[in-house]
Amino acid sequence: MAKLQCFRNILIKTCPVFYVKKQYKYITHHKLNLKNPVRYTEKLQYLRLFVYPKDLEVIRCASRDGAREYLKEQGFEDLLIKSYGVFDRFEDIDFKKLPNQFVLKCTHACAFNEIVRDKSKFDLEASRKKFHKWLNTNYGNMTCEKHYSPIKPRIIVEEYIGELEHLPTEYKIHVFNGKAKSLYVVTGRGEDIRYNNYYIDWTPFDGSQFNGWKKTDYELEKPKNWERMVKISEQLGKIFPFVRVDLYNINGKIYFSELTFTPAKGTLILDDDKCDFEMGEWLDISKFLKH
């Protein structure tokens, strides 16, 4: 296993295009066309390889702390979850000063997080080891999402905004060339996770369900301030060819989560393959293509 991982790392570093083509084919069972990408997932691969690693705003906004700066600049400071600080080392965090519930997140990666709902049960040593490993991981090299690599690895500590027993519902809004077109809603994370896909007008977009996830067996209610969530997403995404804007909405209060530029590395298997082409029509990357 170690040898395979080593070979994989070398391949990502020396032949990223070859690696991504093989990965895309293995996961989606489609041949990746980078010369004339048509599918949504193909265009994400093009952005992943050739555009986003060179875009300084993408790099900044892919980081947890950089995204917070960007929101302040866009006039959305009120959406930010309370921060208890950003730290270069785990040992710099004074846990005695933190409340009973909080969230630890690495600034340079996706899913390098730890949710603490009861500090009295928090395993400090286990967490220290985990974050030491994460802070020393080049996430961009590991996943071949190079826009993460220049981000300085740090730890941001934020307020926990969920209920004691349940994580908050997530609204993940896809913005194509500044226009919000679709979304999916994540419920039951950490319990019985479900993904409900919609067009931006909240009509079902079931064919865009991906990677075998199931939706709820009941209809989800559209937030009363949904139009504001859409406007926020479009404002945040206006300078990017594509970005997924992740928000929470708790009792009408909108919170910002993160900006994601290559969801699932763009290697999505959609329930209806036609949706890959439909979403591809929404994303114009013609100015980036090399002819």
BELPE-V345424 format. One record per pair of residues at least 24 apart in sequence whose C-alpha atoms are under 10 Angstrom apart, sorted by the first residue. I is the first residue (numbers start at 1). J is the second residue. If there is no record, write none. Layout:
# BELPE-V345424
I:J
I:J
This chain:
# BELPE-V345424
5:142
8:142
9:141
9:142
9:143
9:144
10:141
11:144
12:140
12:141
12:142
12:143
12:144
12:145
12:146
13:141
13:142
13:144
13:146
16:49
16:141
16:144
16:145
16:146
17:45
17:46
17:48
17:49
17:50
17:144
19:144
20:45
20:46
20:48
20:49
20:143
20:144
20:145
20:265
20:267
21:45
23:265
23:267
24:265
24:266
24:267
24:268
25:267
26:267
27:211
27:267
27:268
27:269
28:211
28:266
28:267
28:268
28:269
28:270
29:269
30:269
34:289
34:290
35:289
35:290
35:291
36:286
36:289
36:290
36:291
37:280
37:285
37:286
37:289
38:276
38:277
38:278
38:279
38:280
38:281
38:283
38:284
38:285
39:273
39:274
39:275
39:276
39:277
39:278
39:279
39:280
39:281
39:282
39:283
40:266
40:267
40:268
40:275
40:276
40:277
40:278
40:279
40:280
40:281
40:282
40:283
40:284
41:262
41:263
41:265
41:266
41:267
41:268
41:269
41:270
41:276
41:277
41:279
41:280
42:266
42:267
42:268
42:276
42:277
42:280
43:242
43:266
43:279
43:280
43:283
43:284
43:285
43:286
43:289
44:241
44:242
44:243
44:261
44:262
44:263
44:265
44:266
44:267
44:280
44:283
44:285
45:145
45:262
45:265
45:266
45:267
46:266
46:285
46:288
46:289
47:145
47:241
47:242
47:261
47:262
47:266
47:285
47:288
47:289
48:144
48:145
48:146
48:147
48:261
48:262
48:265
48:266
49:144
49:145
49:146
49:147
50:146
50:288
50:289
50:290
51:146
51:147
51:241
51:285
51:288
51:289
52:145
52:146
52:147
52:148
52:240
52:241
52:261
52:262
53:140
53:145
53:146
53:147
53:148
53:149
53:150
54:146
54:147
55:147
55:240
56:147
56:150
57:147
57:239
57:240
58:147
58:148
58:239
58:240
58:243
58:259
58:260
58:261
59:108
59:146
59:147
59:148
59:149
59:150
59:151
59:261
60:108
60:147
60:148
60:150
60:151
60:152
61:147
61:148
61:151
61:236
61:258
61:259
61:260
61:261
62:107
62:108
62:109
62:110
62:147
62:148
62:151
62:243
62:258
62:259
62:260
62:261
62:262
63:106
63:107
63:108
63:109
63:110
63:147
63:148
63:150
63:151
63:152
63:153
63:154
63:258
63:259
63:260
64:105
64:106
64:107
64:108
64:109
64:110
64:151
64:153
64:154
64:155
64:156
64:257
64:258
64:259
65:106
65:107
65:108
65:151
65:152
65:154
65:155
65:156
65:258
66:107
66:108
66:151
67:107
67:236
67:256
67:257
67:258
67:259
68:256
68:257
68:258
70:236
71:232
71:235
71:236
71:256
74:232
74:235
74:236
75:232
75:235
75:236
76:232
76:235
76:236
76:255
76:256
77:255
77:256
78:253
78:254
78:255
78:256
79:232
79:247
79:248
79:253
79:254
79:255
79:256
79:257
80:158
80:254
80:255
80:256
80:257
80:258
81:157
81:158
81:159
81:160
81:161
81:254
81:255
81:256
81:257
82:157
82:158
82:159
82:160
82:161
82:255
83:156
83:157
83:158
83:159
83:160
84:156
84:157
84:158
84:159
85:155
85:156
85:157
85:158
86:154
86:155
86:156
86:157
86:158
87:153
87:154
87:155
87:156
87:157
88:135
88:152
88:153
88:154
88:155
88:156
89:128
89:131
89:132
89:135
89:153
89:154
89:155
90:124
90:127
90:128
90:129
90:130
90:131
90:132
90:135
90:154
90:155
90:156
91:128
91:132
92:155
93:155
93:156
93:157
95:119
95:124
98:157
98:158
98:159
99:159
99:160
100:159
100:160
101:158
101:159
101:160
101:161
101:162
101:164
102:157
102:158
102:159
102:160
102:161
102:162
103:155
103:156
103:157
103:158
103:159
103:160
103:161
104:131
104:155
104:156
104:157
104:158
104:159
104:160
105:131
105:154
105:155
105:156
105:157
105:158
106:131
106:134
106:135
106:152
106:153
106:154
106:155
106:156
106:157
107:135
107:148
107:151
107:152
107:153
107:154
107:155
107:156
107:157
108:134
108:135
108:137
108:138
108:139
108:140
108:147
108:148
108:149
108:150
108:151
108:152
108:153
108:154
108:155
109:134
109:135
109:137
109:138
109:139
109:140
109:143
109:145
109:148
109:149
109:151
109:152
109:153
109:154
110:139
110:140
110:148
110:258
110:260
110:263
110:264
112:139
112:155
113:155
113:156
113:157
114:157
115:157
115:158
115:159
115:160
115:167
116:159
116:160
117:160
117:162
117:163
117:164
117:165
118:164
131:155
143:264
143:265
144:265
145:261
145:262
145:265
147:261
147:262
161:248
161:250
161:255
162:248
162:250
165:190
165:191
166:190
166:191
167:191
168:248
168:249
168:250
169:247
169:248
169:249
169:250
170:195
170:246
170:247
170:248
170:249
170:250
170:255
170:256
170:257
171:195
171:196
171:229
171:244
171:245
171:246
171:247
171:248
171:249
171:256
171:257
172:197
172:233
172:243
172:244
172:245
172:246
172:247
172:248
172:257
172:258
172:259
172:260
173:198
173:199
173:200
173:229
173:230
173:233
173:234
173:237
173:243
173:244
173:245
173:246
173:247
173:259
173:260
174:199
174:200
174:230
174:233
174:234
174:237
174:242
174:243
174:244
174:245
174:246
174:260
174:261
174:263
174:279
175:200
175:230
175:233
175:234
175:235
175:236
175:237
175:238
175:240
175:241
175:242
175:243
175:244
175:245
175:261
175:282
175:283
176:234
176:237
176:238
176:240
176:241
176:242
176:243
176:244
176:279
176:280
176:281
176:282
176:283
176:284
176:285
177:234
177:237
177:238
177:239
177:240
177:241
177:242
177:243
177:282
177:283
177:284
177:285
178:233
178:234
178:235
178:236
178:237
178:238
178:239
178:240
178:241
178:242
178:243
178:283
179:230
179:231
179:233
179:234
179:235
179:237
179:238
179:241
179:242
179:282
179:283
180:230
180:231
180:232
180:233
180:234
180:235
180:237
180:238
180:242
180:243
180:244
180:245
180:282
181:230
181:234
181:279
181:282
182:208
182:230
182:244
182:279
183:208
183:230
183:244
183:245
183:246
184:208
184:209
184:215
184:246
185:215
185:220
185:246
185:247
185:248
186:215
186:216
187:215
187:216
187:220
188:216
192:216
196:220
200:226
200:227
200:230
201:226
201:227
201:230
202:226
205:272
205:275
206:270
206:271
206:272
206:275
207:270
207:271
207:272
207:273
207:274
207:275
207:276
208:268
208:269
208:270
208:271
208:272
208:273
208:274
208:275
208:276
208:278
208:279
209:268
209:269
209:270
209:271
209:272
209:275
210:267
210:268
210:269
210:270
210:271
210:272
211:264
211:267
211:268
211:269
211:270
211:271
212:268
212:269
212:270
212:271
213:270
213:271
223:249
223:250
223:251
223:252
224:249
224:251
224:252
225:249
225:252
225:253
225:254
226:252
226:254
228:254
229:254
229:255
229:256
232:256
233:259
241:283
241:284
241:285
241:288
242:282
242:283
242:284
242:285
